[in-house]
């Protein structure tokens, strides 16, 4: 008789439900109690967050297969609701062992919900969008799974969802890599062309600046030459006017007087004459002129 009484000791993270004759008598996380074995059933429901990895293949809108890998985490928010729908009772002889495989099926139900909503999202995307918008797709699937009626009825709450990898088939991956490499090459060529074009434009600006500088220097040089020529011309004109004024009185004298003045200046300067040739005509003209000057003087006196 005493063997029919047993002590149950709960553990943290395990929600315990004690049934007596099929009715809930006591429940709570980590509770302990004595129970009468013939009429008592005990259900253990893990309530800690559990992470479940998954991997499945889906087809995009372009009929290209992609492999999606990730992790979904969930926890049981309402254990009593889950216990009504799935059998979590344990065997008395083997502690902590469930009678059915329902507890092991729960993670697969969560993964199935994730796969169903992922399929809906991927089927509306092209291959390139599925490969590049994995984070956005994961957010959409998470919101959809959180609102899944089946999981809500089971009292399951989905905490997070992450897609660790979204990959295409090997052949398509090679094709995409080849296309990506070609785009990189074209971008590199475009960058080289733009850099060369920029260098040519800068060189053109430098040459234009040098040409403008040379033109400005030539204009300044031309202005300088013009100014110098004008100054020389003005100087020559000034000297010519000065010589003209200086020689103007001599132009009114007769040639004989000019000759006499020249001889006088030469004598006063102390010069010496090596050879002097006086022709009879010149001497006659000079004597005649002096005679006329003398007569004129006497007449004037």
C-alpha positions in Angstrom: 0.0 0.0 0.0 2.8 2.4 0.9 4.4 1.8 -2.5 1.4 3.4 -4.1 2.4 6.8 -2.5 5.2 8.6 -4.2 7.0 11.9 -4.0 7.3 14.1 -7.1 9.9 16.8 -7.2 9.6 19.4 -9.9 12.5 21.1 -11.7 13.0 24.6 -13.0 11.9 25.2 -16.5 9.4 22.3 -16.4 5.7 23.1 -16.0 4.0 20.3 -14.1 0.3 19.4 -14.2 -1.1 16.9 -11.7 -4.2 15.0 -12.8 -6.4 13.0 -10.5 -9.0 10.9 -12.2 -8.5 12.9 -15.4 -9.0 16.3 -13.8 -6.4 19.0 -13.1 -5.7 19.2 -9.4 -2.5 21.1 -9.3 -0.2 22.8 -11.8 2.8 25.1 -11.8 6.5 25.4 -12.8 8.8 23.3 -10.7 6.2 22.2 -8.1 6.6 19.2 -5.8 3.9 17.0 -4.2 2.9 13.6 -2.9 0.5 11.7 -5.1 -1.5 8.4 -5.1 -0.2 6.5 -8.0 -3.3 4.5 -9.1 -5.4 7.6 -9.7 -2.8 10.2 -10.6 -1.3 11.3 -13.9 1.5 13.8 -14.3 2.3 15.9 -17.3 5.7 17.7 -17.8 5.9 20.6 -20.3 9.2 22.3 -20.9 8.6 26.1 -20.9 12.2 27.3 -21.5 13.0 28.8 -24.9 14.0 26.2 -27.4 16.0 26.7 -30.6 15.2 24.5 -33.6 17.5 24.5 -36.7 15.9 23.8 -40.1 16.8 23.5 -43.7 14.5 23.1 -46.7 14.3 23.8 -50.4 11.8 26.1 -52.1 11.3 27.4 -55.6 11.3 31.1 -56.5 9.0 32.9 -59.0 11.6 32.2 -61.7 11.3 28.4 -60.9 14.8 28.3 -59.5 15.4 26.2 -56.4 17.0 27.7 -53.3 18.1 26.1 -50.0 17.1 28.0 -46.9 18.8 27.3 -43.6 18.1 29.0 -40.3 17.0 28.7 -36.7 13.6 29.4 -35.1 13.2 29.8 -31.3 10.0 29.4 -29.4 8.6 28.7 -25.9 5.4 27.4 -24.5 3.5 30.5 -23.2 0.3 28.6 -22.1 1.1 25.1 -20.9 -2.4 24.2 -20.0 -3.6 24.9 -23.6 -0.8 22.7 -25.0 -1.6 19.9 -22.5 -5.2 19.8 -23.7 -4.1 19.2 -27.3 -0.9 17.2 -27.0 -0.1 14.4 -24.6 2.8 15.3 -22.2 2.1 12.8 -19.5 5.0 10.8 -18.2 5.4 7.2 -17.1 5.6 6.4 -13.4 8.2 3.8 -13.7 10.5 5.8 -16.0 10.7 9.3 -14.6 10.9 12.1 -17.2 9.9 9.9 -20.1 6.7 10.8 -21.9 4.2 8.2 -22.9 3.7 9.5 -26.4 5.9 11.2 -29.0 3.8 14.4 -29.1 6.4 16.5 -27.3 9.0 15.5 -30.0 6.5 16.6 -32.7 6.0 20.1 -31.4 9.3 21.5 -32.8 8.4 20.0 -36.2 5.1 21.8 -36.1 6.8 25.1 -35.6 9.2 24.3 -38.4 6.3 23.3 -40.7 4.7 26.7 -40.0 7.9 28.5 -40.8 8.3 26.5 -44.0 4.7 27.2 -45.2 5.1 30.9 -44.8 8.6 30.9 -46.3 7.3 29.1 -49.3 4.7 31.8 -49.8 7.3 34.5 -49.6 9.9 32.9 -51.8 7.4 32.0 -54.5 6.7 35.7 -55.0 10.4 36.6 -55.4 12.9 36.2 -58.2 16.1 34.3 -57.5 18.2 37.5 -57.1 15.6 38.9 -54.6 15.5 35.6 -52.6 19.3 35.7 -52.3 19.7 39.3 -51.4 16.6 39.9 -49.3 16.9 37.1 -46.8 16.7 39.4 -43.8 13.6 41.1 -45.0 12.0 37.7 -45.8 12.8 36.4 -42.4 11.1 39.3 -40.8 8.0 38.8 -42.9 7.9 35.1 -42.1 8.4 35.7 -38.3 5.3 38.0 -38.3 3.3 35.5 -40.2 4.3 32.6 -37.9 3.5 34.6 -34.8 0.0 35.0 -36.1 -0.4 31.3 -37.0 -3.7 30.1 -35.6 -2.5 26.5 -35.0 0.5 27.6 -32.9 -1.7 30.1 -31.0 -4.1 27.3 -30.2 -1.3 25.2 -28.8 -0.1 28.1 -26.6 3.2 28.4 -28.4 4.9 31.8 -28.8 7.6 32.2 -31.5 10.4 34.4 -30.2 12.8 34.9 -33.2 13.6 33.6 -36.6 16.9 33.9 -38.5 17.9 32.7 -42.0 21.5 31.9 -41.7 21.9 31.0 -45.4 19.9 31.2 -48.6 21.8 29.5 -51.5 21.0 28.6 -55.1 21.9 25.4 -56.8 25.6 24.8 -57.7 25.1 25.4 -61.4 23.1 28.6 -60.8 25.5 29.7 -58.2 28.3 29.5 -60.7 26.3 31.4 -63.3 25.5 34.1 -60.8 29.1 34.3 -59.7 30.2 34.6 -63.4 27.6 37.4 -64.0 28.7 39.1 -60.8 32.3 38.9 -61.9 31.4 40.4 -65.2 29.6 43.2 -63.6 32.6 43.9 -61.3 34.9 44.0 -64.4 32.6 46.4 -66.2 32.4 48.6 -63.1 36.2 48.4 -62.8 36.5 49.4 -66.5 34.1 52.2 -66.0 36.0 53.4 -63.0 39.2 53.3 -65.0 37.6 55.2 -67.9 36.2 57.8 -65.6 39.5 58.2 -63.9 41.2 58.7 -67.2 38.6 61.1 -68.4 39.0 63.0 -65.2 42.8 63.1 -65.7 42.3 64.3 -69.3 39.9 67.0 -68.2 42.4 68.1 -65.5 45.2 68.1 -68.0 43.0 70.1 -70.4 42.4 72.6 -67.7 46.1 72.9 -66.9 46.9 73.4 -70.5 44.2 76.0 -70.9 45.5 77.8 -67.9 49.1 77.7 -69.2 47.9 78.9 -72.6 45.9 81.7 -71.0 49.0 82.6 -69.0 51.2 82.6 -72.1 48.7 84.8 -73.9 48.6 87.2 -71.0 52.4 87.3 -71.0 52.5 87.9 -74.7 50.0 90.7 -74.4 52.0 92.3 -71.6 55.2 91.9 -73.7 53.5 93.4 -76.7 52.3 96.3 -74.6 55.8 96.8 -73.2 57.4 96.8 -76.7 54.8 99.3 -77.9 55.4 101.5 -74.9 59.2 101.3 -75.5 58.8 102.1 -79.2 56.6 105.0 -78.3 59.1 106.3 -75.8 62.0 106.0 -78.2 60.0 107.8 -80.9 59.1 110.6 -78.5 62.7 110.8 -77.4 63.9 111.0 -81.1 61.3 113.6 -81.9 62.4 115.6 -78.9 66.0 115.4 -79.8 65.2 116.4 -83.4 63.2 119.4 -82.2 66.1 120.4 -80.0 68.6 120.1 -82.8 66.3 122.0 -85.1 66.0 124.8 -82.6 69.8 124.8 -82.1 70.7 124.9 -85.8 67.9 127.3 -86.8 70.1 130.5 -86.3 72.8 129.0 -88.5 70.4 128.5 -91.3 70.0 132.3 -91.7 73.8 132.8 -92.2 75.5 132.7 -95.6 77.9 129.8 -96.3 81.0 132.0 -96.0 80.0 132.9 -92.5 79.4 129.4 -91.6 82.9 128.5 -92.9 84.4 131.2 -90.8 82.6 130.2 -87.7 83.7 126.6 -88.3 87.4 127.8 -88.6 87.0 129.9 -85.5 85.6 127.0 -83.4 88.2 124.8 -84.7 91.0 127.2 -83.8 89.5 127.9 -80.4 89.4 124.2 -79.7 93.2 124.0 -80.2 93.0 121.6 -83.1 95.6 121.1 -85.7 95.1 120.8 -89.4 97.2 118.3 -91.3 96.2 119.3 -94.9 93.9 122.1 -96.0 93.1 122.6 -99.6 91.6 125.9 -100.7 90.7 126.2 -104.3 90.9 129.5 -106.2 87.2 129.6 -106.6 86.6 129.2 -102.9 89.2 131.8 -102.0 87.8 134.2 -104.5 84.3 133.9 -103.2 85.5 134.3 -99.7 87.5 137.5 -100.5 84.6 138.9 -102.5 82.2 138.3 -99.7 84.6 139.9 -97.1 84.9 142.8 -99.5 81.2 143.3 -99.7 80.9 143.0 -96.0 83.6 145.7 -95.6 81.8 148.0 -98.1 78.6 147.4 -96.4 80.2 148.3 -93.1 81.6 151.5 -94.4 78.3 152.3 -96.0 76.7 151.5 -92.8 79.1 153.7 -90.8 
